[in-house]
Amino acid sequence: MTTHGESGQSRAESEVVDLVSTLIRFDTSNTGVLETTRGERECAEWVADQLRQVGYTTEYVESGQPGRGNVFARLAGADPTRGALMIHGHLDVVPAEASDWSVHPFSGAIRDGYVWGRGAIDMKDMVGMMLAVARQFKAEGTVPPRDLVFAFLADEEAGGTWGSQWLVDHRPELFEGVTEAVGEVGGFSLTVPRRDGTQRRLYLVETAEKGLGWMRLRAKARAGHGSFLHDDNAVTKLADAVSRLGNHTFPLVLSDSVTEFLAAVGAETGIGFDPEGPDIEGQLAKLGTISRIIGATLRDTANPTMLSAGYKANVIPQTAEATVDCRVVPGRQAAFEREVDELIGPDVEREWITALGSYETTFDGDLVEAMNEAILAHDPGARTVPYMLSGGTDAKALARLGIRCFGFAPLRLPPELDFTALFHGVDERVPVSALEFGARVMEHFLLHS
């Protein structure tokens, strides 16, 4: 049974803010380059120590490269015949430029009702909630309905090559018995206006995510002097292809998760999302900042992000390269690649640097009911709805083992907070009250899952 202190808070609620602040103070910046990525080992060792303090047996694993630290801990449940539930979070963060911030990005500062710093919402907030609830359960002798596996992972921000992907390929026994998993990005609230003039909080549960691929384009031509006439120029070929691709609008494709989301929001707000209409994106804009994510799930995207060519101003180079960030709607991979090939033409080669598949599951079943029950227990007027994430998570790796994955990191957010802008943004921060709410909901959810 959960015990509460004089403040009325559970142990997890009272710890979670300090845990998140401390986690942020570990600079776990993932540059995508092995030599310059840092901090994961130290952070993972600290997490393992926090778990061992309350009696867990932990396993520390380096996923294929020195310092890429991961920690696993298992809490036995009442029914060992049921499949285990994994709660996973990544310890790495994207880099931050301190001069751009109003606080130091690795200070973990607690001020103005927020915890500030890189990773505050992506995703050391959930890592802190996981850790707080795991510590509470073990310290108080709580036995959940089934086995819980807590996984703290490396390298998610670079696709999980030296994290979840490596672990699934080389250490699948760490996931033995796991049938379902929850991680980022879901469980956060979106406040919408209702038809009757009131407002309602919708909690978005991630049931799908687009495929993720980083593509390299390469054009080749004759090298030569910059003063001559050149009808065969690698830079020109590449630039033309990149321009066509970057300016292209892929066809509208509504997956089941997006369709259910639009139907639920439409029922609450009265906004009509007509997929046959001329301006579904304009209708989405009425939802505010969340339209950044939802709008990006309606179509494939191919955004050029890097260009490289030449070594001297008066030399026509032999090769030119570009990198394109591709996100593909479930079921569209083959059609997407055909469309890309038509756009770039036969004179430009392409290859995948990284290619991770899309994922989608249904918004039903006992685990979804447990999420809904946990939210309503602590926010009775709310509603849970499914949605698709435009980015990618470690669920892509876990799904390869047949694990059913959801994004559920519960946060009750102020309506005015531009939550989506904080992902990889400047002055990333999370409300203290949202962390405490999340700890309460996570505890309830895991006790009824």
Order of alpha helices (4+ residues) and beta strands (2+ residues): alpha-alpha-beta-beta-beta-beta-beta-alpha-beta-alpha-beta-beta-beta-beta-beta-alpha-alpha-alpha-alpha-beta-beta-beta-alpha-beta-beta-alpha-beta-alpha-beta-alpha-beta-alpha
